[in-house]
Every structure is written in structure tokens, then in C-alpha cells.
Amino acid sequence: MPKFSTPAILLRRSVYGDYDMIITFLTLSSGKITVIAKNAKKSRRRFAGRLELFALLNIECQRPRGQGMPVLVAASLEEPFSGIRGHVMKTAYASYWAELMNVWLEAEKPQIRMFSLLRYFLDALDKGVLGNAELSVIFQLRFLHLSGLSPDFSECRRCRVPVDAMDGDVFFFELAKGGILCKGCSSSALSAIKLSKGTVKQLLWIQSNDLKKAERLKFSRSSLIEGLDFLEKFVVFHVGRAPKSLRFLRTLRSEKYQ
């Protein structure tokens, strides 16, 4: 039975039987994989304290001869990102990002850029280099870009008027078309979402600049709330369902926005 090893981020885990666990990783070499960790609940030598959500690991797995999941043989902890799991809001954001990866990505298809994206943002969230909500805005825009689903803020999706030439301080975004609409073209858009001109320009700027520059952008409170609401609706529309973690995240934000 062939073995393979790879860096991996733990996306999801569940108990299987009395002692085993089913674990989904986003790996550097093989993309998203689901494995079985036998006796994980009682093994203190191989897995104790390592199989935590969002942890960055080096894992070794063994593929079965026939059908079935690979077996997790060993796991060494590279970065626990413990600052995330010790903070309920950080955990909520990380859970949302991880669930997006799990729902959207195909199994066992290499996703090096997605792996690097998630690793980068988990590290940023853990260290608090930017506010949680600000990081989520930037993460979602990068995730959508890598998924081929980037929202188009450059011009009206229908009449092709450039955004800088549009009149007014309020624009509309049509989810079904994936693009912004001018005032004259927005009246017949059934799924249009209102966006202020300032929010649109900030989102467009983030799309056009690298991560380090994007992290220095200062959001107004209104633009941050509006940008988050828009991106989460846009993601749900294209993913096809609302992630459970997003519902929990929104509940936390409704109690105390941060």
C-alpha cells in the first residue's frame, strides 16, 4: 500500500465509531482529501493534541489496496494557530473560510494557490495583523478570484459604462450577472444589491493590489459592514447554499459586531 506525505491544514473532523475519526484536510500536494485516523481518540503517542481544527500539519497517509479512504499514519504539528481557537470570533471566521474550501474544492485535485491562501489568512488571523472582518473581506475577494468568480466592479455589466463615469453615490450589483450596474440599468435587476460608491471603489482597489498593500487599506465602518454583507451574499449565491458556519458567524456579529 503506497504512502504519501504532505503539509496539510485540517478543515473538518468527525467521530467515526468509538475511537476513529474522519478528517478532511486541504493539502499542498493533493488538494482536498478525506482520511480515516484509526484510534485517534485514544492514541496519545501518534495524534494527541495535533488533530485540531485549522492546525497546519505534516501528515503521512497510506492508501488502501482497493476502495476506501487513505489511512492517517502520522501527523506532526507545524503551526497550531492556537490564537484562533482561543477567540470565539476568530474561530467563527476561520470556520467560515475552512467550510468554503471544503464545500467548493474538488477532492484530490491539487490546489496549491488555495492552500497558500488559507495558510496566509489563518496566520494573519492568528497574529491579528488586521481586524477579523477586514481580513474576511480580503480573503473572500481572493478566494473568488482563484475560483474564477470575481465580481466585476469595473463597468456596468449591461451598458459597459466605466464605474468612474457612473452618476450618483449608490450603485447596484446584480448577483446573477456577477457585475455592477449603473442607475439606468438597475431597474430591471431582480437580484440587485445596493452598494455605495466608496465601498465599490475599495473592493475594486483590493482586487487590483497585492495582499500586503490590501492589508494597509483603512475601511470606514459603513463600508466594512456593507462589503462583508455583499461578499457573503455573493459567495452564497455562487456556492449554492449558506454554509452553517456563516449562519453562526452572522449570529455572533449581530450580538456584537467586530
ZAMAR-195699 format. One line per field, with one value per residue (C-alpha): x, y, z; residue number from 0; residue in one letter. Coordinates in Angstrom, 3 decimals, m for minus. Example, Ala and Ser with C-alpha at 12.3 -4.5 7.8 and 13.67 -1.06 7.14 Angstrom:
% residues 2
c1: [12.300 13.670]
c2: [m4.500 m1.060]
c3: [7.800 7.140]
seq: [0 1]
type: [A S]
This chain:
% residues 258
c1: [0.000 1.647 2.305 2.418 3.282 2.352 1.771 m1.934 m4.485 m7.267 m10.632 m13.123 m13.243 m15.918 m16.034 m16.400 m17.282 m15.862 m12.267 m11.738 m12.058 m12.848 m10.757 m10.753 m7.520 m6.527 m3.101 m0.294 0.280 m3.174 m5.712 m8.670 m8.500 m10.549 m8.800 m9.544 m7.482 m7.789 m7.818 m7.339 m9.475 m7.320 m3.869 m1.702 1.523 0.538 m2.165 m2.587 m3.166 m2.426 m5.686 m7.185 m9.230 m7.196 m3.861 m1.038 0.452 2.781 0.812 1.704 m1.042 m1.333 m3.607 m5.614 m5.159 m8.786 m11.641 m11.707 m10.202 m6.499 m5.385 m3.654 m0.468 1.323 0.928 3.427 2.328 3.903 1.675 m1.316 m2.788 m3.882 m4.701 m7.654 m9.246 m8.878 m11.084 m14.708 m14.920 m11.636 m12.845 m16.080 m14.262 m11.750 m14.609 m16.331 m13.169 m12.469 m16.033 m15.832 m12.737 m14.380 m17.629 m16.145 m12.989 m12.984 m11.492 m7.899 m7.280 m4.084 m4.914 m1.558 m2.779 m5.850 m3.635 m1.299 m4.272 m5.799 m2.439 m1.676 m5.002 m5.033 m1.617 m2.835 m5.959 m3.906 m1.467 m4.115 m2.344 m5.699 m9.245 m11.152 m13.818 m11.265 m9.344 m12.542 m13.301 m9.837 m9.937 m13.274 m12.156 m9.009 m10.996 m13.450 m10.581 m8.935 m12.321 m12.900 m15.862 m14.500 m17.250 m16.855 m16.691 m15.000 m18.020 m21.771 m22.453 m25.112 m24.225 m20.439 m20.169 m16.951 m17.534 m15.722 m18.212 m21.339 m23.540 m24.577 m23.165 m25.137 m24.573 m26.214 m24.708 m26.608 m25.736 m26.997 m24.809 m21.830 m21.327 m22.141 m24.956 m25.405 m28.533 m30.193 m29.675 m30.550 m34.345 m34.929 m32.362 m34.213 m31.208 m29.514 m27.796 m27.167 m23.539 m22.150 m19.633 m16.996 m17.431 m17.230 m14.000 m12.461 m13.372 m12.032 m8.795 m8.335 m8.835 m6.179 m3.427 m1.371 m2.089 0.474 m0.964 m4.537 m3.773 m2.934 m6.332 m8.458 m12.164 m14.850 m17.268 m20.118 m18.014 m16.779 m20.290 m21.571 m18.630 m18.959 m22.702 m22.269 m19.436 m21.161 m24.325 m22.268 m20.428 m23.643 m25.282 m22.480 m21.791 m25.486 m26.163 m25.354 m22.535 m23.554 m20.508 m21.692 m25.009 m23.115 m20.760 m23.653 m25.308 m22.158 m21.846 m25.481 m24.787 m21.583 m20.148 m16.361]
c2: [0.000 3.262 6.044 9.773 12.762 16.429 19.668 19.920 22.196 20.492 21.653 19.287 16.309 13.984 10.964 7.578 4.661 4.532 5.505 6.572 9.972 11.040 14.076 16.372 18.198 20.789 19.556 21.121 18.138 16.613 19.345 18.358 14.814 12.887 10.273 7.999 8.315 4.966 5.007 8.776 9.313 7.143 7.338 9.588 8.945 9.495 12.152 13.669 17.429 17.556 16.991 20.389 22.495 24.878 23.404 23.244 19.755 17.483 14.292 10.825 8.675 5.186 4.403 1.149 m1.545 m1.368 1.011 3.147 6.226 6.728 5.981 8.698 7.080 10.029 13.761 16.318 19.787 22.683 25.586 25.212 28.692 28.453 32.165 31.447 28.684 30.757 33.528 32.852 35.443 34.377 30.763 31.761 33.470 30.622 28.096 30.002 30.097 26.418 25.439 27.407 25.429 22.151 22.843 24.392 22.414 19.124 16.143 15.155 17.914 19.894 23.392 24.940 28.532 27.795 26.078 29.088 31.459 29.692 29.310 33.011 34.173 31.755 33.098 36.707 35.954 34.195 37.135 39.841 41.754 43.279 43.234 39.968 41.460 43.288 40.045 38.263 40.875 40.428 36.629 36.323 38.501 36.368 33.146 34.285 35.277 31.853 30.211 32.163 34.003 37.513 40.155 42.730 46.280 47.866 48.816 48.423 44.809 45.832 49.145 48.973 52.475 52.586 52.804 56.150 57.602 56.442 59.084 59.083 57.753 54.495 51.636 48.257 44.812 42.040 38.663 36.679 38.639 38.880 42.578 46.135 48.098 51.798 53.538 53.364 49.600 48.597 48.916 45.502 43.616 41.248 40.252 43.661 44.712 48.356 49.357 52.790 54.245 54.277 50.560 49.665 51.607 49.940 46.457 47.264 48.560 45.350 43.306 45.330 45.197 42.521 41.241 43.376 46.562 45.403 44.870 48.576 49.725 51.546 50.729 53.012 51.173 51.544 50.283 47.335 46.249 46.793 44.979 41.975 41.705 41.908 39.377 36.842 37.086 36.817 33.730 32.029 32.756 31.060 28.230 27.403 27.252 29.101 27.447 26.555 28.394 31.595 31.476 31.153 33.985 36.289 35.466 36.461 39.677 40.577 40.312 42.339 43.418 43.055]
c3: [0.000 m1.144 1.360 0.803 2.980 2.619 4.519 5.360 7.029 8.976 7.610 9.214 11.570 12.901 15.185 13.496 15.735 19.247 18.583 14.949 13.287 9.728 8.842 5.813 5.020 2.464 1.436 m0.535 m2.824 m3.343 m2.635 m0.503 0.877 3.424 5.547 8.466 11.630 13.368 17.158 17.054 20.148 22.373 20.754 22.924 21.075 17.424 17.468 20.939 20.720 16.999 15.165 15.941 13.536 11.344 12.503 9.967 9.998 8.139 7.602 6.380 4.892 3.470 0.561 0.675 m1.951 m3.024 m2.267 0.821 2.378 2.945 6.500 8.523 9.782 11.409 11.960 13.184 14.227 12.335 13.440 15.792 15.193 18.818 18.938 16.654 18.714 21.893 20.479 19.554 16.762 15.176 15.339 13.606 10.729 10.340 10.357 7.550 5.436 6.041 5.163 1.914 0.960 1.921 0.043 m3.092 m3.858 m5.731 m3.920 m4.671 m7.184 m6.469 m5.188 m4.341 m4.528 m2.379 0.190 0.260 0.541 3.524 5.252 4.787 6.197 9.123 10.065 9.698 11.751 14.431 14.738 14.465 11.702 10.720 12.049 11.675 9.419 7.264 6.761 5.740 3.075 1.560 1.917 0.136 m2.767 m3.186 m2.835 m5.515 m7.804 m7.525 m8.081 m11.304 m9.778 m9.203 m9.011 m11.771 m10.419 m13.432 m15.570 m15.934 m16.820 m19.351 m20.990 m20.336 m18.832 m16.726 m12.977 m12.772 m15.273 m13.437 m11.832 m8.203 m4.937 m4.920 m7.361 m7.767 m8.130 m9.909 m8.385 m11.352 m13.793 m11.457 m12.110 m11.197 m12.826 m13.432 m12.220 m15.633 m15.980 m12.423 m12.511 m14.089 m11.971 m9.651 m7.548 m7.337 m4.108 m3.259 m2.789 m2.047 m4.468 m1.723 m0.994 m4.677 m5.091 m2.032 m3.257 m6.708 m5.177 m3.163 m6.312 m8.117 m5.467 m3.729 m0.235 1.567 0.084 0.701 4.385 4.740 3.467 6.040 5.915 7.225 9.499 6.990 4.055 6.099 7.068 3.530 1.932 4.239 3.667 m0.100 m0.342 1.897 m0.223 m3.410 m2.147 m1.012 m4.373 m6.296 m3.854 m3.896 m0.170 3.027 4.997 8.553 9.844 8.154 9.986 13.279 12.314 11.493 14.815 16.679 14.691 15.375 19.103 18.945 15.616 15.234]
seq: [0 1 2 3 4 5 6 7 8 9 10 11 12 13 14 15 16 17 18 19 20 21 22 23 24 25 26 27 28 29 30 31 32 33 34 35 36 37 38 39 40 41 42 43 44 45 46 47 48 49 50 51 52 53 54 55 56 57 58 59 60 61 62 63 64 65 66 67 68 69 70 71 72 73 74 75 76 77 78 79 80 81 82 83 84 85 86 87 88 89 90 91 92 93 94 95 96 97 98 99 100 101 102 103 104 105 106 107 108 109 110 111 112 113 114 115 116 117 118 119 120 121 122 123 124 125 126 127 128 129 130 131 132 133 134 135 136 137 138 139 140 141 142 143 144 145 146 147 148 149 150 151 152 153 154 155 156 157 158 159 160 161 162 163 164 165 166 167 168 169 170 171 172 173 174 175 176 177 178 179 180 181 182 183 184 185 186 187 188 189 190 191 192 193 194 195 196 197 198 199 200 201 202 203 204 205 206 207 208 209 210 211 212 213 214 215 216 217 218 219 220 221 222 223 224 225 226 227 228 229 230 231 232 233 234 235 236 237 238 239 240 241 242 243 244 245 246 247 248 249 250 251 252 253 254 255 256 257]
type: [M P K F S T P A I L L R R S V Y G D Y D M I I T F L T L S S G K I T V I A K N A K K S R R R F A G R L E L F A L L N I E C Q R P R G Q G M P V L V A A S L E E P F S G I R G H V M K T A Y A S Y W A E L M N V W L E A E K P Q I R M F S L L R Y F L D A L D K G V L G N A E L S V I F Q L R F L H L S G L S P D F S E C R R C R V P V D A M D G D V F F F E L A K G G I L C K G C S S S A L S A I K L S K G T V K Q L L W I Q S N D L K K A E R L K F S R S S L I E G L D F L E K F V V F H V G R A P K S L R F L R T L R S E K Y Q]
